[in-house]
Amino acid sequence: MTNMLSKHAQNYVVAGLGKTGLACARYFSRHNKAFRIWDTRTGYAVPETVQQEFKVPIHCGAVTNDYWTDVDVLVLSPGIAPDSPAVKAAKACGVEVIGDIELFARAVTHPVLGITGSNGKTTVTLLTAHIINALGIKAVAAGNVGLPALDSLTLENDITVLELSSFQLETTASLKLAAATLLNLSADHLDRHHTLSAYAAAKQRIFNDCAVAVVNRQDGATRPQQPVSRLIETGLCASATDFGWNSENAVITYNGQHLLALSDTALVGLHNVLNIQTALALVSVVGGDIADAAEAVKTFKPAPHRCTKIAEVKGVSFIDDSKATNIGATQAALEGLTNTLNGRLILIAGGDAKGADLRALTSTLADYVDTVIAIGKDGYILSQIATEGYYVESLEAAVTKAFALAQPGDTVLLSPACASLDMFTSYQHRAEVFYQAVKELAA
């Protein structure tokens, strides 16, 4: 594809004043590109610091077709849907619509590893970067993981490990990846993509220009739908080739040989076995001894809010899995924890299901959960499908109710299966409220 940045002088519009939009603005400023900023929020008060930093026109709210007259490229923030009326109007005026990852793809000159999936993206991204750095190669984790991809271009690194959301992938066309993986697929963001097949198609875009694909041999949804040069397989089964799992000894294998005991890592649950295997597979593509890579896993500290035990109060354990913002993430947590628990499991869940049908959790709840305490916009459904279910008005009330029902040896797990924005500013905020409520139990 022709490099649009070098083709001729162009005029850009950056859509959105969030983290991604500001990264795009910084990128254009560094490269002396002509741009202006458009935020879809009518009446939004643009921070004075933003106006002073960029000194470009900033428009908030609806725009007319005249706005696009001299615009060549519209760079969307991930939160703005490409099929929204305003974006369609821009396309009709001949404006190219891309995202920040496409800008990154047109500028990056070193190898890039790409990670997407419904669940586990952040863990695999951070773990992969951790291993590569431990091997003496400079790597940075960027993209949906936190550091905007365009900001990562200002750093001195040999490899970029990108966490990619479906929103980012649907506006990306020319990203070349040394290796890529689609970890898993479960219903998520259906309020944006409308159908599971459209969501899957967006995820599959990660393989469009990929040299090596890392796939789960037991999950066909993780396989690329187009040819790639090479596949590396992972799985929760014994295998004489690539990565496998010795369930009897709880050991990850490589080409049939013992490689890494799960107990030697800080990660728990079978879902993390797959995450470790995938990270090691990605690292194997860019160099380093596999044994040394496995050794580096032992020093990795998981990111917060992912199946992390935060307290034990009067014999009752409390686990924070607030990052579980969709059905698949909660299923993975419940299945992964099942062999580590002695007492009963009380699940706190609910929030904004983002268009997904929470009734898909019915059999999982029946298999693994003793009691559900439901909260939030769509929580009623969870309280109704549970064998023993309750609905309460707040997370604080859920913690109090769970503790009242629990006995020593039981576990209370916050794994919402839903987004947080109906009640909180973010999943991190939800976790903070959970932690504070648990702290007050012990006071």
C-alpha positions as CSV (number, residue, x, y, z in Angstrom):
1,M,0.0,0.0,0.0
2,T,1.3,3.5,-0.8
3,N,2.7,5.3,2.2
4,M,0.2,8.1,2.5
5,L,2.5,10.1,4.8
6,S,5.1,10.5,2.1
7,K,2.9,10.7,-0.9
8,H,2.3,14.5,-0.7
9,A,1.5,17.2,1.9
10,Q,-1.8,16.3,3.5
11,N,-4.3,17.8,5.9
12,Y,-5.4,15.7,8.8
13,V,-8.2,15.7,11.3
14,V,-7.7,14.0,14.6
15,A,-11.0,12.7,16.0
16,G,-11.2,12.6,19.8
17,L,-9.4,14.2,22.6
18,G,-8.7,11.1,24.7
19,K,-5.4,9.4,25.2
20,T,-5.2,8.1,21.6
21,G,-6.3,11.4,20.0
22,L,-3.7,13.4,22.0
23,A,-1.0,10.9,20.9
24,C,-2.0,11.5,17.3
25,A,-1.8,15.2,17.8
26,R,1.7,14.9,19.3
27,Y,2.8,12.7,16.4
28,F,1.6,15.3,13.8
29,S,3.2,18.1,15.8
30,R,6.6,16.3,15.9
31,H,6.4,15.7,12.1
32,N,5.1,19.2,11.2
33,K,1.9,17.9,9.7
34,A,-1.0,20.1,9.1
35,F,-3.9,19.0,11.3
36,R,-6.8,20.1,13.4
37,I,-8.8,18.4,16.1
38,W,-12.5,17.4,16.2
39,D,-14.1,16.1,19.3
40,T,-17.7,14.6,18.9
41,R,-18.8,15.9,22.4
42,T,-21.0,19.0,22.0
43,G,-19.9,21.7,24.4
44,Y,-16.9,19.8,25.7
45,A,-14.6,22.2,27.6
46,V,-11.2,21.7,26.0
47,P,-8.4,21.8,28.7
48,E,-6.3,25.0,28.4
49,T,-3.2,22.8,28.4
50,V,-4.3,21.1,25.2
51,Q,-5.0,24.4,23.5
52,Q,-1.6,25.7,24.5
53,E,0.3,22.6,23.5
54,F,-1.1,22.2,20.0
55,K,-2.3,25.7,18.9
56,V,-4.5,24.2,16.2
57,P,-8.2,24.7,15.5
58,I,-10.3,22.5,17.8
59,H,-14.0,21.9,17.1
60,C,-16.4,20.1,19.5
61,G,-19.8,18.8,18.4
62,A,-21.4,18.2,15.1
63,V,-19.8,19.3,11.9
64,T,-21.2,20.0,8.4
65,N,-19.9,18.6,5.1
66,D,-18.0,21.8,4.6
67,Y,-15.7,20.8,7.4
68,W,-14.2,18.1,5.2
69,T,-13.5,20.3,2.2
70,D,-9.7,20.5,2.6
71,V,-9.2,17.3,4.7
72,D,-7.3,14.3,3.3
73,V,-7.2,11.9,6.2
74,L,-9.4,11.5,9.3
75,V,-7.7,9.7,12.2
76,L,-10.3,8.1,14.4
77,S,-9.8,7.4,18.1
78,P,-10.9,3.8,18.9
79,G,-14.0,4.9,20.7
80,I,-15.5,6.5,17.6
81,A,-17.3,4.0,15.3
82,P,-16.3,4.1,11.6
83,D,-20.0,3.6,10.7
84,S,-21.2,6.6,12.6
85,P,-23.1,9.2,10.5
86,A,-20.4,11.9,10.9
87,V,-17.6,9.5,9.8
88,K,-19.7,8.2,6.8
89,A,-20.2,11.9,5.8
90,A,-16.4,12.4,5.8
91,K,-15.9,9.3,3.7
92,A,-18.5,10.5,1.2
93,C,-16.4,13.7,0.9
94,G,-13.4,11.6,-0.2
95,V,-11.6,11.6,3.2
96,E,-9.5,8.5,4.0
97,V,-10.5,7.2,7.4
98,I,-7.8,5.4,9.5
99,G,-6.8,4.9,13.1
100,D,-3.7,5.5,15.1
101,I,-2.3,2.0,14.5
102,E,-2.4,2.6,10.8
103,L,-0.3,5.8,11.3
104,F,2.0,3.7,13.4
105,A,2.2,1.0,10.7
106,R,3.2,3.5,8.1
107,A,6.0,4.9,10.3
108,V,7.5,2.0,12.2
109,T,10.8,0.5,11.0
110,H,11.5,-2.3,13.5
111,P,9.8,-5.7,14.1
112,V,6.4,-5.6,15.7
113,L,4.5,-8.4,17.5
114,G,0.7,-8.2,17.6
115,I,-1.7,-9.6,20.2
116,T,-5.5,-9.5,20.1
117,G,-8.4,-11.6,21.5
118,S,-11.4,-11.2,23.8
119,N,-9.4,-12.0,26.9
120,G,-5.8,-12.2,28.1
121,K,-4.4,-9.5,25.7
122,T,-2.8,-7.4,28.4
123,T,-1.2,-10.2,30.2
124,V,0.3,-11.7,27.1
125,T,1.5,-8.3,25.8
126,L,3.2,-7.4,29.1
127,L,4.6,-10.9,29.6
128,T,6.0,-10.9,26.0
129,A,7.7,-7.6,26.4
130,H,9.0,-8.7,29.8
131,I,10.6,-11.8,28.4
132,I,12.2,-10.0,25.5
133,N,13.7,-7.4,27.7
134,A,15.0,-10.1,30.0
135,L,16.8,-11.6,27.0
136,G,18.7,-8.4,26.5
137,I,16.6,-7.1,23.6
138,K,14.9,-3.7,24.0
139,A,11.1,-4.1,23.8
140,V,8.2,-1.9,24.7
141,A,4.5,-2.8,25.2
142,A,2.2,-0.4,23.5
143,G,-1.2,0.0,21.9
144,N,-4.4,-0.9,23.9
145,V,-2.2,-1.8,26.9
146,G,-1.7,1.8,27.8
147,L,1.2,3.5,26.0
148,P,-0.2,4.8,22.7
149,A,1.6,3.2,19.8
150,L,2.6,6.5,18.3
151,D,4.2,7.6,21.5
152,S,6.2,4.4,21.5
153,L,8.0,5.6,18.3
154,T,9.8,8.2,20.4
155,L,11.5,5.5,22.4
156,E,14.7,3.6,21.5
157,N,13.5,0.0,21.2
158,D,14.2,-2.9,19.0
159,I,10.8,-4.5,19.1
160,T,7.3,-3.2,19.8
161,V,4.7,-5.6,21.3
162,L,1.3,-4.3,20.4
163,E,-2.0,-5.1,22.2
164,L,-4.7,-4.5,19.6
165,S,-8.4,-4.1,20.2
166,S,-11.1,-4.9,17.6
167,F,-11.7,-1.1,17.4
168,Q,-8.1,-0.5,16.5
169,L,-7.9,-3.3,14.0
170,E,-11.0,-2.3,12.0
171,T,-9.2,1.0,11.0
172,T,-5.9,-0.6,10.3
173,A,-4.9,-1.9,6.8
174,S,-1.1,-2.0,6.4
175,L,0.3,-3.3,9.7
176,K,3.2,-5.8,9.1
177,L,3.7,-8.2,12.0
178,A,6.6,-10.5,12.6
179,A,4.2,-12.6,14.6
180,A,0.6,-12.3,15.7
181,T,-2.0,-14.1,17.8
182,L,-5.7,-14.1,18.3
183,L,-5.9,-15.5,21.8
184,N,-9.6,-16.4,21.9
185,L,-13.0,-15.2,20.8
186,S,-16.1,-14.7,22.9
187,A,-19.1,-12.3,22.7
188,D,-17.9,-8.7,23.4
189,H,-18.5,-5.2,22.1
190,L,-21.6,-6.4,20.2
191,D,-23.1,-2.9,20.9
192,R,-20.4,-1.7,18.4
193,H,-19.9,-4.6,16.0
194,H,-23.6,-5.8,16.2
195,T,-22.8,-9.5,15.4
196,L,-20.2,-12.0,16.6
197,S,-19.2,-12.6,13.0
198,A,-18.4,-8.9,12.5
199,Y,-16.4,-8.8,15.7
200,A,-14.5,-11.9,14.7
201,A,-13.8,-10.4,11.3
202,A,-12.3,-7.3,13.0
203,K,-10.1,-9.5,15.1
204,Q,-8.9,-11.6,12.1
205,R,-7.5,-8.5,10.5
206,I,-4.4,-9.0,12.7
207,F,-3.3,-11.7,10.3
208,N,-3.6,-9.6,7.2
209,D,0.2,-9.2,6.8
210,C,1.6,-11.6,9.4
211,A,4.6,-13.8,9.0
212,V,4.0,-16.2,11.9
213,A,0.6,-16.9,13.6
214,V,0.4,-18.3,17.1
215,V,-2.7,-20.4,17.4
216,N,-4.5,-22.6,20.0
217,R,-4.6,-26.1,18.4
218,Q,-7.9,-26.7,20.3
219,D,-9.6,-23.5,19.3
220,G,-10.3,-23.1,15.6
221,A,-11.4,-19.5,16.1
222,T,-7.8,-18.5,16.8
223,R,-6.5,-19.8,13.4
224,P,-6.0,-17.3,10.6
225,Q,-8.5,-17.4,7.8
226,Q,-5.9,-16.5,5.3
227,P,-2.5,-18.1,4.5
228,V,0.5,-17.3,6.7
229,S,4.1,-18.5,6.3
230,R,4.1,-20.5,9.6
231,L,2.0,-21.6,12.5
232,I,3.1,-22.2,16.1
233,E,0.6,-24.1,18.2
234,T,-0.3,-23.9,21.9
235,G,-2.8,-25.9,23.8
236,L,-4.0,-27.5,27.1
237,C,-3.2,-30.9,25.8
238,A,-0.1,-33.1,25.5
239,S,1.9,-32.5,22.3
240,A,5.1,-33.7,20.8
241,T,5.4,-30.5,18.8
242,D,5.4,-26.8,19.7
243,F,3.8,-26.0,23.1
244,G,1.8,-28.4,25.1
245,W,0.6,-29.1,28.7
246,N,1.4,-32.0,31.0
247,S,-1.7,-31.8,33.2
248,E,-0.4,-34.5,35.6
249,N,2.7,-32.5,36.6
250,A,1.2,-29.0,35.8
251,V,4.1,-28.3,33.4
252,I,4.3,-26.5,30.1
253,T,6.2,-28.5,27.5
254,Y,8.0,-27.6,24.3
255,N,8.4,-30.1,21.6
256,G,7.4,-32.8,24.1
257,Q,10.0,-31.8,26.7
258,H,9.3,-30.2,30.1
259,L,9.9,-26.5,29.9
260,L,8.2,-24.6,32.8
261,A,6.2,-25.6,35.8
262,L,3.2,-23.3,36.4
263,S,3.9,-23.3,40.1
264,D,7.3,-21.5,39.4
265,T,5.4,-18.5,38.1
266,A,3.2,-15.8,39.7
267,L,0.4,-16.7,37.2
268,V,-2.5,-18.9,38.2
269,G,-5.2,-20.8,36.3
270,L,-5.3,-22.8,33.1
271,H,-6.1,-19.6,31.1
272,N,-2.7,-18.4,32.1
273,V,-1.0,-21.6,30.9
274,L,-2.2,-20.6,27.4
275,N,-1.1,-17.0,28.0
276,I,2.4,-18.1,28.9
277,Q,2.7,-20.5,26.0
278,T,1.6,-17.8,23.6
279,A,4.1,-15.3,25.0
280,L,6.9,-17.8,24.7
281,A,5.8,-18.6,21.1
282,L,5.9,-15.0,20.1
283,V,9.3,-14.5,21.7
284,S,10.7,-17.5,19.8
285,V,10.0,-15.7,16.5
286,V,12.3,-12.7,17.4
287,G,15.2,-14.6,18.9
288,G,16.6,-16.0,22.1
289,D,16.9,-19.4,23.7
290,I,13.5,-20.9,24.7
291,A,14.9,-22.1,28.0
292,D,16.1,-18.6,28.9
293,A,12.8,-17.2,27.8
294,A,11.0,-19.7,30.1
295,E,13.3,-18.7,33.0
296,A,12.2,-15.0,32.4
297,V,8.6,-15.9,33.0
298,K,9.4,-16.7,36.6
299,T,10.2,-13.1,37.3
300,F,7.0,-11.6,35.7
301,K,4.6,-9.9,38.0
302,P,1.0,-9.9,36.7
303,A,-0.9,-6.7,36.1
304,P,-3.4,-5.7,38.8
305,H,-7.1,-6.6,38.7
306,R,-6.6,-10.0,37.0
307,C,-7.5,-12.8,39.4
308,T,-5.4,-11.2,42.2
309,K,-6.0,-12.1,45.8
310,I,-6.3,-8.8,47.7
311,A,-7.2,-9.9,51.2
312,E,-8.3,-12.6,53.6
313,V,-10.9,-11.5,56.2
314,K,-11.8,-14.0,58.9
315,G,-10.8,-16.9,56.7
316,V,-12.7,-15.6,53.6
317,S,-10.5,-14.9,50.6
318,F,-11.3,-11.9,48.3
319,I,-10.1,-12.0,44.7
320,D,-10.1,-9.0,42.3
321,D,-10.7,-9.8,38.7
322,S,-12.3,-6.4,37.8
323,K,-10.5,-6.5,34.3
324,A,-13.0,-9.3,33.3
325,T,-15.2,-7.0,31.3
326,N,-16.9,-9.7,29.1
327,I,-18.4,-13.2,29.4
328,G,-15.3,-15.0,28.2
329,A,-13.0,-13.4,30.7
330,T,-15.3,-14.4,33.6
331,Q,-15.6,-18.0,32.2
332,A,-11.8,-18.2,32.0
333,A,-11.4,-17.0,35.6
334,L,-14.0,-19.5,37.0
335,E,-12.5,-22.4,35.0
336,G,-8.9,-21.4,35.9
337,L,-9.6,-21.1,39.6
338,T,-11.7,-24.2,40.1
339,N,-8.8,-26.5,41.1
340,T,-7.3,-24.0,43.5
341,L,-10.3,-23.4,45.8
342,N,-11.3,-25.5,48.8
343,G,-14.5,-23.9,50.0
344,R,-17.5,-22.4,48.3
345,L,-17.2,-19.7,45.6
346,I,-19.3,-16.5,45.8
347,L,-19.2,-14.4,42.6
348,I,-19.9,-10.7,42.4
349,A,-20.7,-9.8,38.8
350,G,-22.7,-7.4,36.6
351,G,-22.5,-4.0,34.9
352,D,-23.0,-3.1,31.3
353,A,-23.0,-6.3,29.2
354,K,-22.3,-4.2,26.0
355,G,-24.9,-6.0,24.0
356,A,-23.9,-9.6,25.0
357,D,-26.4,-12.1,26.4
358,L,-25.3,-12.9,29.9
359,R,-27.5,-16.0,29.9
360,A,-24.5,-17.6,28.1
361,L,-23.0,-17.9,31.5
362,T,-25.8,-20.2,32.8
363,S,-23.9,-23.5,32.6
364,T,-20.6,-22.0,33.8
365,L,-22.3,-20.6,36.9
366,A,-24.0,-23.9,37.6
367,D,-20.7,-25.7,37.3
368,Y,-18.4,-23.4,39.3
369,V,-20.3,-20.9,41.4
370,D,-22.3,-21.5,44.6
371,T,-23.8,-18.0,44.9
372,V,-24.0,-14.9,42.6
373,I,-24.3,-11.4,44.0
374,A,-25.3,-9.2,41.0
375,I,-25.0,-5.5,40.4
376,G,-25.3,-2.9,37.7
377,K,-27.4,-2.2,34.6
378,D,-27.6,-5.9,33.4
379,G,-27.0,-7.6,36.7
380,Y,-30.6,-8.8,37.1
381,I,-30.1,-11.4,34.5
382,L,-27.2,-13.0,36.4
383,S,-29.2,-13.1,39.6
384,Q,-32.0,-14.8,37.8
385,I,-29.9,-17.5,36.1
386,A,-27.9,-18.4,39.2
387,T,-28.8,-21.4,41.3
388,E,-28.6,-19.0,44.3
389,G,-28.7,-15.3,43.2
390,Y,-29.2,-11.9,44.7
391,Y,-29.3,-8.4,43.2
392,V,-28.0,-5.4,45.2
393,E,-27.8,-1.7,44.3
394,S,-24.0,-1.2,44.8
395,L,-20.7,-2.9,44.9
396,E,-20.3,-2.0,48.5
397,A,-23.6,-3.8,49.3
398,A,-22.4,-6.8,47.2
399,V,-19.3,-7.1,49.3
400,T,-21.3,-6.9,52.5
401,K,-23.8,-9.4,51.3
402,A,-21.1,-11.8,50.1
403,F,-19.3,-11.6,53.5
404,A,-22.5,-12.3,55.4
405,L,-23.1,-15.5,53.3
406,A,-19.5,-16.7,53.4
407,Q,-17.8,-19.1,55.8
408,P,-14.1,-19.5,56.6
409,G,-12.5,-21.2,53.6
410,D,-14.8,-19.6,51.1
411,T,-13.8,-17.3,48.3
412,V,-15.4,-14.1,47.1
413,L,-14.5,-13.3,43.5
414,L,-15.2,-10.0,41.7
415,S,-15.3,-11.0,38.1
416,P,-18.0,-8.8,36.5
417,A,-18.3,-10.2,32.9
418,C,-19.4,-6.7,32.1
419,A,-18.0,-3.2,31.5
420,S,-17.9,-0.8,34.4
421,L,-19.1,2.5,32.9
422,D,-22.7,2.2,34.1
423,M,-21.5,2.6,37.7
424,F,-17.8,3.5,37.7
425,T,-15.3,5.6,35.7
426,S,-13.2,2.5,34.7
427,Y,-12.6,-1.1,35.7
428,Q,-9.7,0.2,37.8
429,H,-12.2,2.5,39.7
430,R,-14.4,-0.6,40.2
431,A,-11.5,-2.5,41.7
432,E,-10.7,0.4,44.0
433,V,-14.2,0.5,45.3
434,F,-14.1,-3.3,45.8
435,Y,-10.8,-3.1,47.7
436,Q,-12.1,-0.3,49.9
437,A,-15.2,-2.2,50.8
438,V,-13.2,-5.3,51.6
439,K,-10.8,-3.2,53.7
440,E,-13.7,-1.9,55.7
441,L,-14.8,-5.5,56.5
442,A,-11.5,-6.0,58.3
443,A,-11.6,-2.7,60.2
